[in-house]
């Protein structure tokens, strides 16, 4: 994929493919260690991205990939919230 430098791209956690930032859902860990789903992509902190695909969201939950990325136990509620947001958009 040829990447335009003026546009912002990020890599999805599950499939490691490059997507436009607007096509991804952002999960953020703040400096205080709190983890949020950042739909508007405006919260400061370390971000992880997942594309809006239900199958990939289920893989994210099953493998607990956010736990590995943020090096912290992420509650099931966050994973469920991600799945609900993707279902609503899909």
C-alpha positions in Angstrom: 0.0 0.0 0.0 1.4 3.4 -1.0 1.2 5.8 1.9 0.5 9.5 1.3 2.6 11.5 3.8 -0.1 14.1 4.3 -2.7 11.6 5.5 -2.4 9.9 8.9 -2.3 6.1 9.0 -2.1 3.6 11.9 -1.6 -0.1 12.2 -4.5 -2.3 13.5 -3.7 -4.5 16.5 -5.2 -7.7 15.3 -4.2 -8.0 11.6 -1.2 -5.6 11.6 -2.4 -3.9 8.4 -2.2 -0.2 7.8 -5.5 1.8 7.7 -6.4 5.4 7.6 -6.7 6.8 11.1 -10.4 7.6 10.6 -11.2 4.0 9.8 -10.0 2.7 13.2 -11.3 2.7 16.7 -8.8 4.0 19.3 -8.3 2.5 22.7 -6.2 4.7 25.0 -4.2 4.3 28.2 -3.8 7.6 30.1 -0.8 8.6 32.2 -2.9 7.6 35.3 -3.2 4.1 34.0 -6.9 4.3 33.1 -8.1 2.7 29.9 -10.8 4.2 27.7 -12.4 3.6 24.3 -11.7 6.9 22.5 -14.2 7.2 19.7 -13.4 10.8 19.0 -9.6 10.1 19.1 -8.9 13.1 21.4 -7.8 11.8 24.8 -4.1 12.1 25.5 -2.2 9.0 26.2 -0.9 5.8 24.5 -3.2 4.6 21.8 -3.9 1.2 20.3 -6.1 0.9 17.2 -8.5 -1.7 15.8 -10.4 -1.7 12.6 -14.2 -1.7 12.6 -14.6 -5.4 12.1 -16.6 -7.6 14.5 -14.5 -10.8 13.8 -11.3 -8.9 14.6 -12.9 -7.5 17.8 -13.8 -11.0 18.9 -10.2 -12.1 18.3 -9.0 -9.0 20.3 -11.1 -10.2 23.2 -10.3 -13.9 23.0 -6.5 -13.3 22.8 -6.7 -10.4 25.3 -4.4 -8.3 23.1 -5.0 -5.1 25.0 -3.5 -6.7 28.1 -0.3 -7.4 26.1 -0.1 -3.9 24.5 -0.8 -1.9 27.6 1.0 -4.4 30.0 -2.0 -4.1 32.3 -5.1 -6.2 33.0 -7.9 -4.7 30.9 -11.5 -5.4 32.2 -14.0 -7.4 30.2 -16.2 -4.3 30.2 -13.7 -2.5 27.9 -13.7 -5.5 25.5 -17.5 -5.6 25.5 -17.7 -1.9 25.0 -15.4 -2.2 21.9 -17.6 -5.0 20.5 -20.8 -2.9 21.1 -19.3 0.2 19.4 -18.3 -1.9 16.4 -21.7 -3.5 16.2 -23.4 -0.1 16.2 -21.2 1.2 13.4 -21.3 -2.0 11.4 
